[in-house]
Amino acid sequence: MMNKIQSIRGMHDILPDRTPLWRWLEARLAEVFASYDFHEIRLPIVEKAEVFTRAIGQATDVVEKEMYAFEDRNGDLLALRPEGTAAVVRSAIQHGLLNTPGLKVWYQGPMFRHERPQKGRQRQFHQFGAEIFGLDAAAVDAELIALGQRIWRELGLTDRIRLEINTLGDRDDRERYRQRLVDYLRPHADQLDEDSRRRLETNPLRIFDSKHEQTRGIMADAPLLADELGEEARVHFAEVRELLDGLGIEYTVNTGLVRGLDYYCRTVFEWVTEDLGAQGTVCAGGRYNDLVAMQGGKDTPGIGFALGVERLLALLDAAGVERDQKPQVFIVSQVAATDTLKMAEFLRDRLPGLRLGAALGGGSMRSQFKRADRSGARWCLVLGEREHAEGQVALKDLRAEGGEQQTMPIDQLPDFLATALAGEVDD
């Protein structure tokens, strides 16, 4: 007997008992993005590796250790996308979408990183993202953060998520700060964890992300980027904070928030939760005013965020949010399969969005009733031979204790079900 083929480690099937919650979440997110005048963009899963190495940075963990990169038959170096922003920038440049300031797009789909699978961190994961190009006003930063805040409110998660913000200043600010940070850390190099010692020469700001207790103690006394900010970056961040205060959006300034990709500047932010353990970042983003130029386009400011769908679903689970796609009506039948199918199609025509199942495999009425009950349907529609010959149907409420069957003419059935299922039929 041949061995069963298993899915790749860290890449999971999304089974039918979970897809209703996925679909509900995807629909809610799309509605929020549309309410802020964002338009969907759909991107390839595979890109030239340069799209990400140039944007994300050669010294980041994503490029050094996590990106799925490979040569195709033509010798081109390709990559499964590890994140969405760089791919959106590539597409916007390629198709001339940045000629008019104010482009606002959102995307969704799978991303790929070769990480050690664990709760909240998988090798194939899904993200929603939002990006704005051509506008560098602080009000744009505030609107994007307000969009994120509205998502949590629409999903009933406001009390489970908190916002942290920081500023990374401009390129010259970060260069000055980088040198100060390296000068501070070098005398402590032998006390840093292995990853942080490697980052010391390549990407020292990422050492703030270390979970190593001794390293975190050293970083607690590190110089602050805030002390190296130029006037423009300082004013911009003050304006963002003033706007968030005016909108009543609560936040904490986290001076250790640096984000993991090289293209970020000025405002950066994360929404984090205590409900998911170590993988507590649900949504993160920031400004990337140099990224379009890094990808070969004209100088164009940008800002965006991405949220992790699996982590957000885990948070919805923790909050007790459930969705299902049980049938609302289930047909059991003693008549010919043709007549059963005609009845099912008649009801689907008259009640768009009705979730309807039928015992098409035949069997005794007793076994069919058991199937109807197991399906979770509210109403059982009984097509008996005598009733059907007289143009009648029988209905039974499976969820009412001691519910009796009632009989009615077939032409009255759609109106009866529309009233009985008011508010339950999908749009």
PLY file of the C-alpha trace (Angstrom):
ply
format ascii 1.0
element vertex 427
property float x
property float y
property float z
element edge 426
property int vertex1
property int vertex2
end_header
0.00 0.00 0.00
1.38 3.39 -1.00
2.03 6.01 1.67
-0.46 8.84 1.89
0.78 12.13 0.46
0.75 14.87 3.08
0.68 18.64 2.66
3.98 20.50 2.95
4.95 21.34 6.52
3.71 24.79 7.42
1.28 24.94 4.46
-2.25 24.08 5.53
-5.53 23.19 3.87
-8.46 25.42 4.78
-11.26 22.95 5.34
-15.02 23.43 4.82
-15.71 23.96 8.53
-13.41 27.02 8.46
-14.09 28.59 5.06
-17.36 30.29 6.12
-15.43 32.38 8.67
-12.73 33.14 6.06
-15.35 34.26 3.53
-17.17 36.39 6.09
-13.94 38.08 7.16
-12.84 38.68 3.56
-16.19 40.29 2.74
-16.08 42.56 5.80
-12.53 43.71 5.03
-13.39 44.42 1.38
-16.34 46.56 2.54
-14.16 48.63 4.87
-11.51 49.22 2.19
-14.20 50.31 -0.29
-15.61 52.77 2.26
-12.21 54.53 2.25
-12.05 54.64 -1.58
-9.50 51.85 -1.94
-9.58 49.69 -5.07
-8.51 46.06 -5.29
-5.36 44.99 -7.15
-4.54 41.32 -7.83
-0.89 40.34 -8.11
1.11 37.29 -9.25
2.26 34.89 -6.55
5.65 34.52 -8.27
7.85 37.56 -8.97
11.45 38.15 -9.96
13.46 37.79 -6.75
14.91 41.26 -7.35
11.48 42.77 -6.60
12.01 41.77 -2.97
15.79 41.77 -2.53
16.02 45.34 -3.77
13.12 46.59 -1.66
13.26 44.53 1.52
17.05 44.58 1.86
19.70 41.88 1.50
20.48 41.98 5.24
16.92 41.30 6.44
15.83 37.93 7.81
13.23 37.68 5.05
15.87 37.69 2.30
18.70 35.98 4.18
16.78 33.06 5.65
13.10 32.99 4.72
12.42 33.78 1.06
11.53 30.91 -1.25
13.80 31.70 -4.22
14.61 29.42 -7.15
15.88 29.45 -10.73
13.39 28.63 -13.45
14.25 26.79 -16.66
15.50 29.99 -18.28
17.92 30.65 -15.44
15.88 33.59 -14.06
15.90 33.92 -10.25
12.28 33.94 -9.10
10.63 34.05 -5.69
7.34 33.19 -4.09
6.23 36.52 -2.73
7.11 36.93 0.97
5.12 40.18 1.28
2.86 42.35 -0.82
4.08 45.96 -0.78
7.11 45.53 -3.05
4.96 43.64 -5.58
2.34 46.41 -5.54
5.07 48.98 -6.20
6.43 46.90 -9.08
2.96 46.68 -10.63
2.16 50.38 -10.11
5.40 51.41 -11.82
5.01 48.92 -14.66
1.47 49.99 -15.50
1.86 53.74 -14.98
-0.54 53.90 -12.03
1.52 56.50 -10.17
1.16 59.32 -12.69
-1.69 60.83 -10.67
-1.10 61.25 -6.91
-3.50 59.56 -4.56
-3.54 55.94 -5.77
-5.20 53.79 -3.07
-5.17 50.03 -3.54
-5.76 46.93 -1.44
-4.77 43.33 -2.04
-5.18 39.92 -0.50
-3.67 36.49 -0.95
-1.05 33.97 0.16
2.52 34.89 1.09
5.42 32.48 1.62
8.35 32.40 4.04
10.53 29.45 5.00
10.17 29.77 8.76
9.88 27.26 11.57
6.14 26.57 11.68
4.47 27.42 14.96
1.22 28.87 16.21
0.59 32.13 14.35
3.57 31.65 12.00
3.34 29.41 8.93
5.24 28.94 5.69
2.18 29.78 3.62
0.12 32.49 5.25
-2.41 35.01 4.03
-2.48 38.78 4.19
-4.70 41.71 3.38
-2.83 44.91 2.62
-3.59 48.55 1.85
-1.25 51.03 0.11
-1.47 54.78 -0.66
0.91 56.50 -3.10
1.79 60.07 -3.97
0.65 61.77 -0.77
3.00 62.59 2.11
0.73 64.63 4.40
0.38 63.49 8.00
-3.39 63.32 7.43
-2.80 60.38 5.06
-0.99 58.48 7.82
-3.84 59.23 10.20
-6.52 58.12 7.73
-4.78 54.81 7.11
-4.53 54.18 10.84
-8.20 55.16 11.20
-9.03 52.57 8.54
-7.29 49.92 10.62
-9.13 51.07 13.73
-12.44 50.78 11.89
-11.64 47.19 10.91
-11.26 46.23 14.57
-14.48 48.05 15.43
-16.41 46.31 12.62
-15.12 42.93 13.80
-15.82 43.61 17.48
-12.12 43.39 18.40
-11.38 46.93 19.60
-10.87 45.84 23.22
-8.48 43.05 22.22
-6.02 45.09 20.13
-3.85 48.07 20.99
-1.96 50.44 18.71
1.75 51.21 18.98
3.39 53.91 16.83
6.85 55.34 16.27
8.81 57.34 13.73
11.96 56.15 11.94
12.73 59.63 10.62
14.26 60.17 7.20
17.25 58.43 5.61
19.85 60.85 6.98
18.31 60.59 10.46
18.58 56.81 10.39
22.18 56.88 9.16
23.21 59.14 12.04
21.32 57.00 14.50
22.66 53.74 13.09
26.20 54.85 13.80
25.34 55.92 17.36
23.60 52.60 17.98
26.51 50.54 16.63
28.97 52.56 18.73
26.84 51.81 21.81
26.44 48.10 21.07
29.98 47.11 20.07
31.30 47.05 23.66
28.38 44.73 24.52
28.73 42.48 21.44
29.77 39.37 23.36
26.65 39.68 25.54
24.23 39.78 22.61
22.42 36.69 21.31
23.69 35.11 18.08
21.14 36.75 15.74
21.77 40.18 17.27
25.56 39.84 16.86
24.97 39.11 13.18
22.62 42.07 12.85
25.07 44.43 14.52
26.95 44.99 11.26
24.08 44.48 8.82
20.80 45.73 10.31
21.35 46.96 13.89
17.88 48.51 14.30
16.41 45.00 14.17
18.13 44.18 17.45
15.24 46.01 19.11
13.08 43.05 17.99
15.15 40.51 19.93
13.25 38.34 22.40
16.50 37.36 24.19
16.26 38.60 27.79
19.89 39.72 28.15
19.84 41.48 24.78
16.61 43.26 25.70
18.25 44.47 28.89
21.13 45.97 26.89
18.72 47.60 24.43
16.79 49.22 27.26
19.68 51.68 27.70
20.38 52.15 23.98
20.29 55.65 22.47
16.94 56.62 20.96
16.24 57.36 17.32
13.97 60.17 18.51
17.08 62.09 19.54
18.39 62.05 15.95
15.24 63.19 14.17
15.46 66.10 11.76
12.95 68.92 11.96
10.74 67.72 9.08
10.36 64.20 10.50
9.77 65.56 13.99
7.02 67.91 12.79
5.42 65.16 10.68
5.21 62.77 13.62
3.81 65.47 15.90
1.08 66.17 13.32
0.22 62.46 13.06
-0.14 62.23 16.83
-2.26 65.36 16.97
-4.59 63.97 14.30
-4.92 60.62 16.08
-5.70 62.45 19.31
-8.35 64.44 17.47
-9.91 61.23 16.14
-9.96 59.71 19.61
-7.67 56.83 18.56
-5.68 55.58 21.51
-2.03 54.64 20.98
1.29 54.15 22.72
4.57 55.57 21.39
7.01 52.65 21.32
10.51 53.97 20.62
11.73 50.40 20.07
9.29 49.79 17.20
11.48 49.62 14.08
9.74 47.19 11.64
11.70 44.47 9.90
12.06 45.71 6.33
14.58 48.22 5.04
12.18 50.42 3.11
10.33 51.95 6.08
10.73 55.59 7.14
8.89 58.13 9.27
5.59 56.80 10.70
5.53 53.10 11.57
2.81 51.32 13.53
1.63 47.95 14.78
-1.60 46.65 16.24
-0.77 44.03 18.83
-2.76 41.72 21.10
-2.06 39.80 24.27
-4.40 36.97 23.21
-2.04 35.18 20.80
1.08 34.70 22.87
4.43 35.45 21.23
2.88 36.06 17.79
0.94 39.08 18.99
1.33 41.42 16.01
-1.90 41.30 14.02
-1.36 44.23 11.65
1.67 46.42 10.89
2.87 49.00 8.44
4.31 52.44 7.88
5.73 54.94 5.43
8.13 53.99 2.64
8.83 57.26 0.81
11.98 55.91 -0.91
10.61 52.56 -2.07
9.25 53.58 -5.47
12.59 55.15 -6.40
14.40 52.03 -5.12
12.26 49.98 -7.53
13.11 52.16 -10.52
10.25 54.67 -10.45
10.14 58.39 -9.78
10.35 59.71 -6.23
6.88 58.97 -4.88
5.87 58.86 -1.21
3.93 55.84 -0.01
2.40 54.33 3.10
0.63 51.06 3.78
-0.04 48.16 6.10
-0.61 44.43 5.99
-2.64 42.30 8.36
-2.23 38.58 8.91
-5.44 36.70 8.17
-4.57 33.59 10.19
-3.72 35.67 13.26
-6.87 37.73 12.86
-8.95 34.54 12.59
-7.28 33.20 15.73
-8.26 36.42 17.48
-11.85 36.04 16.25
-11.82 32.48 17.59
-10.62 33.77 20.96
-13.46 36.31 20.91
-16.00 33.54 20.21
-16.96 34.72 16.70
-18.45 31.89 14.65
-19.85 31.57 11.15
-21.32 28.51 9.51
-22.87 27.51 6.22
-25.38 24.94 7.40
-28.27 24.47 4.97
-31.42 26.29 5.98
-33.68 23.80 4.24
-33.09 20.10 3.62
-35.25 18.02 1.26
-36.20 14.42 2.00
-38.09 12.70 -0.75
-40.14 9.68 -1.80
-40.56 10.95 -5.36
-38.37 10.61 -8.44
-34.98 12.31 -8.40
-36.11 14.52 -11.28
-38.96 15.92 -9.20
-36.68 16.42 -6.19
-34.18 18.36 -8.32
-36.97 20.44 -9.88
-38.21 21.39 -6.40
-34.70 22.34 -5.29
-34.12 24.52 -8.37
-37.60 26.10 -8.01
-36.74 27.24 -4.48
-33.26 28.47 -5.45
-34.84 30.52 -8.25
-37.43 32.07 -5.95
-35.13 32.58 -2.94
-31.67 33.70 -4.10
-29.09 33.00 -1.41
-31.08 30.13 0.12
-28.82 27.39 1.47
-30.52 24.13 0.53
-29.49 20.49 0.72
-31.20 17.32 -0.44
-30.94 13.57 0.18
-30.28 12.68 -3.45
-28.72 9.33 -2.60
-32.12 7.81 -1.80
-32.63 5.52 1.15
-35.48 5.08 3.61
-37.33 8.12 4.91
-35.94 7.34 8.36
-32.34 7.50 7.11
-33.08 10.66 5.12
-34.55 12.36 8.19
-31.36 11.46 10.08
-29.31 13.12 7.33
-31.53 16.20 7.48
-31.05 16.46 11.24
-27.27 15.98 11.02
-27.05 18.68 8.36
-28.05 21.33 10.91
-30.90 22.63 8.74
-33.77 24.44 10.41
-36.50 23.22 8.05
-37.06 19.80 6.57
-39.06 19.80 3.33
-40.83 16.46 2.82
-41.77 15.41 -0.69
-44.19 12.52 -0.13
-45.74 10.73 -3.10
-49.34 11.59 -2.20
-48.66 15.22 -1.30
-46.56 15.75 -4.41
-49.29 14.30 -6.65
-51.71 16.84 -5.12
-49.33 19.79 -5.56
-48.60 19.89 -1.83
-45.44 19.75 0.30
-44.89 19.02 3.98
-42.61 21.05 6.22
-41.15 20.29 9.64
-39.21 22.60 11.94
-36.31 20.41 13.04
-35.24 22.80 15.78
-38.64 23.18 17.47
-39.27 20.67 20.24
-42.14 18.41 19.25
-42.53 20.29 15.99
-45.39 18.97 13.87
-45.39 18.64 10.12
-47.53 21.11 8.25
-48.74 20.82 4.68
-49.20 23.63 2.17
-49.53 24.19 -1.59
-46.22 24.29 -3.42
-46.89 27.83 -4.75
-47.14 29.14 -1.14
-43.85 27.57 -0.07
-41.43 30.35 -1.20
-43.35 33.07 0.65
-43.58 30.93 3.77
-39.85 30.21 3.77
-38.96 33.84 3.02
-40.87 34.88 6.14
-39.61 31.98 8.30
-35.98 32.62 7.30
-36.13 36.42 7.32
-32.64 37.77 7.99
-31.03 34.38 7.41
-30.95 34.19 3.60
-27.56 35.33 2.30
-27.32 38.50 0.23
0 1
1 2
2 3
3 4
4 5
5 6
6 7
7 8
8 9
9 10
10 11
11 12
12 13
13 14
14 15
15 16
16 17
17 18
18 19
19 20
20 21
21 22
22 23
23 24
24 25
25 26
26 27
27 28
28 29
29 30
30 31
31 32
32 33
33 34
34 35
35 36
36 37
37 38
38 39
39 40
40 41
41 42
42 43
43 44
44 45
45 46
46 47
47 48
48 49
49 50
50 51
51 52
52 53
53 54
54 55
55 56
56 57
57 58
58 59
59 60
60 61
61 62
62 63
63 64
64 65
65 66
66 67
67 68
68 69
69 70
70 71
71 72
72 73
73 74
74 75
75 76
76 77
77 78
78 79
79 80
80 81
81 82
82 83
83 84
84 85
85 86
86 87
87 88
88 89
89 90
90 91
91 92
92 93
93 94
94 95
95 96
96 97
97 98
98 99
99 100
100 101
101 102
102 103
103 104
104 105
105 106
106 107
107 108
108 109
109 110
110 111
111 112
112 113
113 114
114 115
115 116
116 117
117 118
118 119
119 120
120 121
121 122
122 123
123 124
124 125
125 126
126 127
127 128
128 129
129 130
130 131
131 132
132 133
133 134
134 135
135 136
136 137
137 138
138 139
139 140
140 141
141 142
142 143
143 144
144 145
145 146
146 147
147 148
148 149
149 150
150 151
151 152
152 153
153 154
154 155
155 156
156 157
157 158
158 159
159 160
160 161
161 162
162 163
163 164
164 165
165 166
166 167
167 168
168 169
169 170
170 171
171 172
172 173
173 174
174 175
175 176
176 177
177 178
178 179
179 180
180 181
181 182
182 183
183 184
184 185
185 186
186 187
187 188
188 189
189 190
190 191
191 192
192 193
193 194
194 195
195 196
196 197
197 198
198 199
199 200
200 201
201 202
202 203
203 204
204 205
205 206
206 207
207 208
208 209
209 210
210 211
211 212
212 213
213 214
214 215
215 216
216 217
217 218
218 219
219 220
220 221
221 222
222 223
223 224
224 225
225 226
226 227
227 228
228 229
229 230
230 231
231 232
232 233
233 234
234 235
235 236
236 237
237 238
238 239
239 240
240 241
241 242
242 243
243 244
244 245
245 246
246 247
247 248
248 249
249 250
250 251
251 252
252 253
253 254
254 255
255 256
256 257
257 258
258 259
259 260
260 261
261 262
262 263
263 264
264 265
265 266
266 267
267 268
268 269
269 270
270 271
271 272
272 273
273 274
274 275
275 276
276 277
277 278
278 279
279 280
280 281
281 282
282 283
283 284
284 285
285 286
286 287
287 288
288 289
289 290
290 291
291 292
292 293
293 294
294 295
295 296
296 297
297 298
298 299
299 300
300 301
301 302
302 303
303 304
304 305
305 306
306 307
307 308
308 309
309 310
310 311
311 312
312 313
313 314
314 315
315 316
316 317
317 318
318 319
319 320
320 321
321 322
322 323
323 324
324 325
325 326
326 327
327 328
328 329
329 330
330 331
331 332
332 333
333 334
334 335
335 336
336 337
337 338
338 339
339 340
340 341
341 342
342 343
343 344
344 345
345 346
346 347
347 348
348 349
349 350
350 351
351 352
352 353
353 354
354 355
355 356
356 357
357 358
358 359
359 360
360 361
361 362
362 363
363 364
364 365
365 366
366 367
367 368
368 369
369 370
370 371
371 372
372 373
373 374
374 375
375 376
376 377
377 378
378 379
379 380
380 381
381 382
382 383
383 384
384 385
385 386
386 387
387 388
388 389
389 390
390 391
391 392
392 393
393 394
394 395
395 396
396 397
397 398
398 399
399 400
400 401
401 402
402 403
403 404
404 405
405 406
406 407
407 408
408 409
409 410
410 411
411 412
412 413
413 414
414 415
415 416
416 417
417 418
418 419
419 420
420 421
421 422
422 423
423 424
424 425
425 426
